[in-house]
């Protein structure tokens, strides 16, 4: 696309507050080759509002500068726009995890990022729609995690001095030793139904979350399916040992792990469900969510991505 109109939506607290400096480095790189406008977020949910307005203003691309939370908000804003009027989505990874950006293959070097954006190559990726028993609906671009993963996200928000992978490791340890909850659930997909006790239910569009944990090995963003990875009721020590496998995506070797694919899943739980969607807290420790429905939306999002191969 010649001289595209781009709206950059920046989380100014991303990258330990260095996002402003980073955006300054980017500005001059688009001069003469794109019409680039910039906006910073100032409160939770603001990126979603800015994305909706950018679509109404007829921008060709809406690109988030931040982490998975920024991507989540921008995607949820764009999904409020009719598909024929929806801009192409992009993400520049500046967050703690950057898992969605990694899953679509975005580089980390600023020059390579600009090249990918200006190259204009796009791909269609799936999304998921998550609904709960309170009537809330959110779109998920990458992962949701119930139980251990949800608690990890909650605890990671309390850490002021840690970022990236170390932050998630510490949050995992805190979860295992202070908020280790066994969930009694009934799970129904389009092909099967079962009941089980578990400590974690990971739902994956992409394979990676938490800054590098491979909770969905084999998950693909564009196969029209979602993946699940469920850890049975295991001891704290066993879960701690299994974390090494989740870092490599080799957890299927454990008999306590159940993995598969689905298009639609319903989860009913006796105890409240704690979960994140794309690293954003969907149901925290004070929520009372007992039911979730997760549905895949094949090819619903057009994203800027490097050419494959």
KOLNURO-820722 format. One record per residue (C-alpha): residue number from 1; x, y, z. Coordinates in pm, 1 decimal, padded with zeros to 6 digits. Layout:
KOLNURO-820722
- pos, u, v, w
- NUM, X, Y, Z
...
***
This chain:
KOLNURO-820722
- pos, u, v, w
- 1, 00000.0, 00000.0, 00000.0
- 2, 00141.5, 00339.7, -00104.4
- 3, 00155.6, 00603.1, 00170.2
- 4, -00079.3, 00422.0, 00412.8
- 5, -00259.2, 00610.4, 00690.2
- 6, -00144.7, 00463.8, 01021.1
- 7, -00279.1, 00527.6, 01370.3
- 8, -00031.4, 00432.6, 01642.3
- 9, -00186.1, 00369.8, 01983.8
- 10, 00078.7, 00371.2, 02253.6
- 11, 00079.5, 00254.9, 02613.0
- 12, 00316.3, 00516.1, 02763.7
- 13, 00401.8, 00291.3, 03061.6
- 14, 00520.4, 00007.5, 02836.6
- 15, 00885.7, -00097.2, 02843.3
- 16, 00932.1, 00052.3, 03192.2
- 17, 00815.1, 00390.1, 03067.7
- 18, 01050.1, 00401.5, 02767.9
- 19, 00768.4, 00389.0, 02512.6
- 20, 00776.2, 00765.9, 02456.7
- 21, 01145.2, 00752.7, 02365.0
- 22, 01084.4, 00452.7, 02142.0
- 23, 00801.4, 00630.8, 01960.2
- 24, 01035.1, 00922.7, 01899.1
- 25, 01278.3, 00687.8, 01728.1
- 26, 00996.7, 00557.8, 01511.5
- 27, 00845.4, 00887.6, 01400.4
- 28, 01114.1, 00996.0, 01158.7
- 29, 01128.5, 00648.7, 01003.8
- 30, 00777.8, 00690.9, 00860.8
- 31, 00825.3, 01043.3, 00724.3
- 32, 00756.5, 01058.0, 00351.3
- 33, 00641.8, 00694.5, 00328.4
- 34, 00331.1, 00693.2, 00548.0
- 35, 00088.9, 00930.0, 00713.6
- 36, 00142.6, 00844.8, 01079.8
- 37, -00056.1, 00982.8, 01371.3
- 38, 00003.9, 00900.6, 01737.7
- 39, -00211.3, 00871.0, 02048.8
- 40, -00126.2, 00766.3, 02404.0
- 41, -00354.0, 00581.4, 02642.8
- 42, -00435.0, 00739.1, 02979.7
- 43, -00667.7, 00488.9, 03150.0
- 44, -00769.6, 00120.9, 03126.8
- 45, -00983.7, 00057.7, 02817.9
- 46, -00864.0, 00374.1, 02643.4
- 47, -00684.0, 00179.0, 02369.1
- 48, -01013.7, 00015.6, 02276.3
- 49, -01182.9, 00354.8, 02244.1
- 50, -00894.7, 00495.2, 02039.1
- 51, -00907.3, 00194.4, 01804.9
- 52, -01280.1, 00244.0, 01743.8
- 53, -01225.8, 00612.1, 01665.8
- 54, -00931.2, 00533.8, 01435.3
- 55, -01153.0, 00298.6, 01236.4
- 56, -01421.4, 00566.0, 01209.6
- 57, -01151.9, 00807.6, 01090.7
- 58, -01070.7, 00566.1, 00805.7
- 59, -00713.2, 00475.2, 00896.7
- 60, -00569.3, 00186.9, 00696.4
- 61, -00366.8, 00042.2, 00985.9
- 62, -00417.2, 00062.7, 01361.9
- 63, -00095.9, -00037.4, 01540.1
- 64, -00052.3, -00080.5, 01912.0
- 65, 00276.0, -00000.9, 02086.8
- 66, 00282.3, -00208.0, 02402.5
- 67, 00233.7, -00560.2, 02525.2
- 68, -00037.3, -00821.5, 02512.0
- 69, -00278.1, -00604.0, 02709.3
- 70, -00251.3, -00324.6, 02453.2
- 71, -00303.1, -00575.6, 02171.9
- 72, -00607.8, -00715.3, 02351.6
- 73, -00768.5, -00374.0, 02393.6
- 74, -00701.5, -00262.4, 02036.0
- 75, -00838.1, -00589.9, 01894.6
- 76, -01152.5, -00562.4, 02107.0
- 77, -01200.9, -00210.0, 01975.1
- 78, -01155.4, -00310.6, 01611.4
- 79, -01401.8, -00596.3, 01651.3
- 80, -01674.9, -00341.0, 01717.8
- 81, -01631.0, -00222.7, 01358.0
- 82, -01799.9, -00393.5, 01058.6
- 83, -01549.5, -00612.5, 00877.4
- 84, -01565.1, -00410.4, 00554.9
- 85, -01466.7, -00095.2, 00747.6
- 86, -01214.0, -00254.1, 00985.2
- 87, -00849.8, -00139.5, 00959.1
- 88, -00560.5, -00384.1, 00955.9
- 89, -00422.7, -00450.8, 01304.1
- 90, -00056.3, -00440.9, 01401.4
- 91, 00145.1, -00466.1, 01721.7
- 92, 00491.6, -00333.9, 01809.1
- 93, 00613.8, -00541.7, 02106.2
- 94, 00698.2, -00324.3, 02407.3
- 95, 00536.5, -00515.8, 02692.7
- 96, 00631.2, -00767.0, 02958.7
- 97, 00528.5, -01077.4, 02765.5
- 98, 00482.5, -00981.1, 02398.4
- 99, 00340.2, -01325.8, 02333.4
- 100, 00097.0, -01240.0, 02053.6
- 101, 00371.7, -01049.5, 01869.4
- 102, 00602.3, -01349.4, 01908.2
- 103, 00332.8, -01586.9, 01787.1
- 104, 00285.2, -01391.2, 01463.1
- 105, 00661.5, -01359.4, 01417.0
- 106, 00709.1, -00986.5, 01473.0
- 107, 01077.2, -00894.5, 01511.9
- 108, 01208.4, -00692.8, 01806.7
- 109, 01456.1, -00469.2, 01621.8
- 110, 01306.1, -00130.3, 01536.5
- 111, 01438.7, -00127.1, 01180.3
- 112, 01299.8, -00471.9, 01110.6
- 113, 00963.4, -00373.2, 01258.5
- 114, 00936.8, -00070.3, 01030.3
- 115, 01030.1, -00284.5, 00731.5
- 116, 00755.7, -00534.7, 00812.8
- 117, 00495.7, -00257.8, 00850.6
- 118, 00589.4, -00081.3, 00528.8
- 119, 00612.6, -00410.0, 00340.6
- 120, 00237.9, -00431.1, 00391.6
- 121, 00218.9, -00809.7, 00415.4
- 122, -00084.5, -00928.0, 00610.6
- 123, -00241.6, -01255.8, 00717.8
- 124, -00578.5, -01365.2, 00848.5
- 125, -00581.1, -01503.9, 01201.5
- 126, -00850.9, -01655.8, 01417.0
- 127, -00999.1, -01500.5, 01727.8
- 128, -01205.4, -01645.2, 02009.6
- 129, -01517.0, -01505.4, 02172.4
- 130, -01542.0, -01556.8, 02549.5
- 131, -01877.7, -01525.5, 02727.0
- 132, -01956.1, -01567.3, 03097.1
- 133, -02262.8, -01617.0, 03315.1
- 134, -02284.4, -01242.4, 03382.4
- 135, -02340.9, -01165.7, 03013.8
- 136, -01993.7, -01025.8, 02950.8
- 137, -01826.3, -01083.5, 02614.3
- 138, -01463.6, -01033.7, 02515.3
- 139, -01251.8, -01125.6, 02216.2
- 140, -00931.3, -01321.6, 02272.4
- 141, -00649.3, -01299.5, 02019.7
- 142, -00395.8, -01529.1, 02187.9
- 143, -00466.6, -01719.3, 02510.3
- 144, -00686.2, -01749.4, 02816.0
- 145, -00580.1, -01934.2, 03128.2
- 146, -00803.5, -02046.6, 03412.5
- 147, -00677.9, -02141.7, 03758.2
- 148, -00300.1, -02129.0, 03790.5
- 149, -00255.7, -01905.4, 03485.5
- 150, -00524.8, -01663.7, 03596.9
- 151, -00372.6, -01631.9, 03943.2
- 152, -00025.1, -01581.6, 03793.6
- 153, -00154.2, -01281.8, 03598.3
- 154, -00320.7, -01137.6, 03907.9
- 155, -00002.1, -01167.7, 04115.2
- 156, 00219.4, -01035.2, 03834.6
- 157, 00030.5, -00705.2, 03851.0
- 158, 00156.1, -00657.7, 04206.4
- 159, 00521.9, -00662.7, 04102.4
- 160, 00661.6, -00313.8, 04052.7
- 161, 01028.2, -00395.7, 04003.0
- 162, 01018.1, -00706.3, 03783.6
- 163, 00942.5, -00737.0, 03412.9
- 164, 00934.0, -01009.6, 03150.1
- 165, 01005.6, -01374.8, 03213.7
- 166, 01141.8, -01333.0, 03571.7
- 167, 00819.5, -01156.8, 03673.7
- 168, 00607.7, -01449.3, 03554.1
- 169, 00835.4, -01706.4, 03720.1
- 170, 00799.5, -01531.2, 04056.5
- 171, 00422.1, -01504.2, 04006.7
- 172, 00406.3, -01878.5, 03929.1
- 173, 00584.8, -01958.6, 04255.2
- 174, 00355.6, -01730.1, 04452.8
- 175, 00049.2, -01889.8, 04293.2
- 176, 00160.1, -02244.9, 04363.9
- 177, 00236.6, -02174.9, 04729.1
- 178, -00036.1, -01924.8, 04822.5
- 179, -00334.3, -01953.5, 04586.6
- 180, -00337.4, -02313.0, 04466.1
- 181, -00701.6, -02396.1, 04394.5
- 182, -00848.1, -02720.7, 04264.0
- 183, -01141.4, -02666.3, 04027.0
- 184, -01424.5, -02918.6, 03991.6
- 185, -01550.2, -02862.3, 03638.5
- 186, -01778.9, -03001.0, 03372.6
- 187, -01639.1, -02940.7, 03025.0
- 188, -01837.1, -02972.8, 02702.9
- 189, -01707.7, -02930.7, 02347.9
- 190, -01872.2, -02995.6, 02012.5
- 191, -01739.1, -03353.2, 02022.1
- 192, -01709.4, -03463.1, 02386.5
- 193, -01813.2, -03401.6, 02747.4
- 194, -01637.9, -03487.4, 03073.0
- 195, -01597.7, -03390.4, 03436.7
- 196, -01270.1, -03352.8, 03618.5
- 197, -01075.9, -03185.4, 03894.0
- 198, -00798.4, -02961.9, 03765.4
- 199, -00564.2, -02685.5, 03869.3
- 200, -00519.6, -02521.6, 03526.9
- 201, -00714.0, -02494.2, 03203.4
- 202, -00520.8, -02320.6, 02925.4
- 203, -00712.8, -02220.9, 02611.7
- 204, -00488.8, -02135.2, 02319.6
- 205, -00521.3, -01964.5, 01985.3
- 206, -00143.0, -01917.5, 01975.7
- 207, 00107.6, -02147.4, 02147.8
- 208, 00283.1, -01908.6, 02386.0
- 209, 00181.9, -01698.2, 02687.7
- 210, 00332.3, -01556.2, 03007.3
- 211, 00646.3, -01428.5, 02838.0
- 212, 00746.1, -01768.1, 02699.9
- 213, 00545.0, -02051.9, 02857.1
- 214, 00430.5, -02286.5, 02578.7
- 215, 00090.3, -02380.0, 02717.1
- 216, -00044.7, -02466.1, 02371.4
- 217, 00221.5, -02656.5, 02176.8
- 218, 00093.9, -02711.7, 01825.9
- 219, -00162.1, -02430.4, 01845.4
- 220, -00186.0, -02225.0, 01525.2
- 221, -00339.0, -01882.9, 01485.5
- 222, -00498.5, -01963.2, 01151.5
- 223, -00622.7, -02324.5, 01161.8
- 224, -00983.7, -02250.9, 01257.6
- 225, -00941.1, -02436.7, 01587.5
- 226, -00855.0, -02359.6, 01949.2
- 227, -00636.8, -02581.7, 02166.1
- 228, -00678.6, -02677.2, 02529.6
- 229, -00426.7, -02797.4, 02785.1
- 230, -00569.6, -02912.8, 03119.3
- 231, -00364.6, -03010.1, 03422.8
- 232, -00537.2, -03257.4, 03654.9
- 233, -00543.4, -03223.3, 04030.8
- 234, -00176.0, -03259.2, 04123.0
- 235, 00031.2, -03166.1, 04426.0
- 236, 00206.8, -02832.7, 04453.2
- 237, 00540.8, -03009.2, 04417.1
- 238, 00427.5, -03191.9, 04102.9
- 239, 00302.4, -02867.9, 03948.5
- 240, 00632.7, -02700.2, 04029.9
- 241, 00822.2, -02982.9, 03859.3
- 242, 00592.2, -02964.0, 03556.1
- 243, 00671.3, -02593.8, 03503.6
- 244, 00997.5, -02688.2, 03332.3
- 245, 00799.8, -02881.9, 03071.5
- 246, 00566.4, -02586.9, 03013.6
- 247, 00868.5, -02371.3, 02937.0
- 248, 00956.7, -02612.0, 02654.4
- 249, 00606.3, -02718.9, 02548.5
- 250, 00671.3, -03082.2, 02641.3
- 251, 00402.8, -03117.8, 02910.8
- 252, 00207.6, -03376.9, 02711.0
- 253, 00450.3, -03641.3, 02841.6
- 254, 00277.2, -03623.7, 03180.3
- 255, -00027.3, -03845.0, 03233.1
- 256, -00175.7, -03560.7, 03440.5
- 257, -00206.7, -03340.0, 03130.5
- 258, -00497.3, -03361.5, 02886.0
- 259, -00466.9, -03184.1, 02551.0
- 260, -00690.6, -03145.6, 02248.1
- 261, -00868.2, -02909.0, 02010.2
- 262, -01214.8, -02760.6, 01991.2
- 263, -01431.3, -02507.0, 01814.0
- 264, -01669.6, -02441.7, 02102.8
- 265, -01620.3, -02519.4, 02470.5
- 266, -01841.2, -02464.6, 02775.3
- 267, -01693.1, -02479.2, 03125.3
- 268, -01908.0, -02508.2, 03436.3
- 269, -01743.6, -02492.3, 03777.7
- 270, -01857.4, -02529.9, 04136.2
- 271, -01597.0, -02280.7, 04257.3
- 272, -01538.5, -01933.7, 04108.6
- 273, -01310.9, -01926.4, 03804.0
- 274, -01005.1, -01699.7, 03803.4
- 275, -00875.2, -01625.1, 03455.4
- 276, -00693.2, -01391.7, 03224.4
- 277, -00754.1, -01325.3, 02856.4
- 278, -00441.0, -01221.0, 02665.6
- 279, -00274.9, -01124.8, 02993.3
- 280, -00564.9, -00903.7, 03103.7
- 281, -00759.1, -01003.6, 03415.5
- 282, -01103.3, -01123.3, 03306.3
- 283, -01209.2, -01262.2, 03645.9
- 284, -01003.5, -01174.1, 03953.0
- 285, -01003.9, -01306.4, 04306.4
- 286, -01320.8, -01115.2, 04396.8
- 287, -01525.9, -01230.9, 04096.2
- 288, -01797.9, -01492.4, 04108.3
- 289, -01780.5, -01647.8, 03760.9
- 290, -01891.3, -02012.2, 03735.8
- 291, -01957.7, -02053.1, 03361.4
- 292, -01765.3, -01974.7, 03044.3
- 293, -01832.6, -02032.9, 02677.1
- 294, -01543.1, -02006.4, 02432.6
- 295, -01600.2, -02008.0, 02054.7
- 296, -01348.5, -01983.8, 01772.3
- 297, -01398.4, -01716.2, 01506.2
- 298, -01197.0, -01835.6, 01204.4
- 299, -01004.9, -01570.9, 01008.4
- 300, -01177.3, -01279.1, 01182.7
- 301, -00873.2, -01050.8, 01211.8
- 302, -00631.6, -00915.6, 00950.6
- 303, -00288.2, -00850.4, 01098.2
- 304, 00041.9, -00707.9, 00980.0
- 305, 00292.3, -00992.5, 00986.8
- 306, 00624.1, -01089.8, 00829.8
- 307, 00612.1, -01308.5, 00524.0
- 308, 00640.6, -01672.6, 00620.9
- 309, 00923.2, -01885.9, 00492.1
***
